[in-house]
Amino acid sequence: MLWARLRKEQLGHKFRRQHSFGNYIADFYCPDKKLIVEIDGSQHLDQEAYDTERTTFFGKQGFRVVRFWNSEINTNMEGVITKIIGLLE
């Protein structure tokens, strides 16, 4: 659902989907703003250390990371889009 709102530069910036960086794959990536958008499901409750490691890796590469829960995407898409737009500005 989120990809449908990010693709084709609908927010004024190009996003890539499933972009790899080293050993990691970012859910969505905006090259112009070095912004990574991660979508977390319930499996992420049990892998907090791994997610922290990923975020640290991305940060050391100069990327900003924003995370949303699947439930946020499903229940508050406009709020998610508003936050992403704020990070793009």
C-alpha positions as CSV (number, residue, x, y, z in Angstrom):
1,M,0.0,0.0,0.0
2,L,2.8,2.4,0.8
3,W,4.6,1.7,-2.4
4,A,1.5,2.9,-4.3
5,R,1.9,6.3,-2.6
6,L,5.7,6.6,-3.0
7,R,6.2,5.4,-6.6
8,K,6.3,7.6,-9.7
9,E,7.6,10.6,-7.7
10,Q,4.2,11.3,-6.2
11,L,5.8,13.0,-3.3
12,G,8.2,15.0,-5.5
13,H,11.1,12.6,-5.1
14,K,12.1,9.3,-6.6
15,F,11.9,6.2,-4.3
16,R,13.4,2.8,-4.9
17,R,11.8,-0.3,-3.5
18,Q,13.9,-3.2,-1.9
19,H,17.2,-1.5,-2.4
20,S,20.3,-3.3,-1.1
21,F,23.1,-1.7,1.0
22,G,25.8,-4.1,2.0
23,N,24.2,-7.1,3.7
24,Y,20.9,-5.2,4.2
25,I,17.9,-4.5,2.1
26,A,15.9,-1.3,2.7
27,D,12.2,-1.4,2.1
28,F,12.1,2.0,0.4
29,Y,14.9,4.4,-0.3
30,C,14.9,8.0,-1.6
31,P,18.4,8.7,-3.1
32,D,17.9,12.5,-3.3
33,K,17.3,12.8,0.4
34,K,19.2,9.7,1.6
35,L,16.1,8.6,3.4
36,I,15.2,5.0,4.1
37,V,11.7,4.0,5.0
38,E,11.3,0.7,6.8
39,I,8.0,-1.1,7.4
40,D,8.0,-3.4,10.5
41,G,5.6,-6.3,11.1
42,S,5.1,-8.3,14.3
43,Q,8.3,-10.3,13.6
44,H,10.3,-7.2,14.4
45,L,9.2,-7.5,18.1
46,D,11.6,-10.3,18.4
47,Q,14.5,-8.8,16.5
48,E,15.1,-5.5,18.1
49,A,18.9,-6.0,18.3
50,Y,19.0,-6.8,14.5
51,D,16.9,-3.7,13.7
52,T,19.1,-1.5,15.8
53,E,22.2,-2.9,14.0
54,R,20.6,-2.2,10.6
55,T,19.7,1.3,11.6
56,T,23.2,1.9,13.0
57,F,24.7,0.6,9.7
58,F,22.5,2.9,7.6
59,G,23.3,5.9,9.8
60,K,27.0,5.3,9.5
61,Q,26.5,5.4,5.7
62,G,24.8,8.9,6.1
63,F,21.2,7.7,5.7
64,R,18.3,8.7,7.8
65,V,15.9,5.9,8.8
66,V,12.2,6.2,9.6
67,R,10.2,3.1,10.7
68,F,6.5,2.5,10.6
69,W,4.5,-0.5,11.9
70,N,2.3,-2.3,9.4
71,S,-0.6,-1.3,11.5
72,E,0.2,2.4,11.0
73,I,0.2,1.9,7.2
74,N,-3.1,0.1,7.4
75,T,-4.9,2.6,9.8
76,N,-3.1,5.9,9.3
77,M,-1.7,6.2,5.8
78,E,-2.2,9.9,5.6
79,G,-0.2,10.4,8.9
80,V,2.6,8.2,7.5
81,I,2.7,10.2,4.3
82,T,2.7,13.5,6.2
83,K,5.7,12.3,8.3
84,I,7.6,11.2,5.2
85,I,6.9,14.5,3.4
86,G,8.2,16.3,6.5
87,L,11.4,14.3,6.3
88,L,11.8,15.1,2.6
89,E,11.6,18.8,3.1
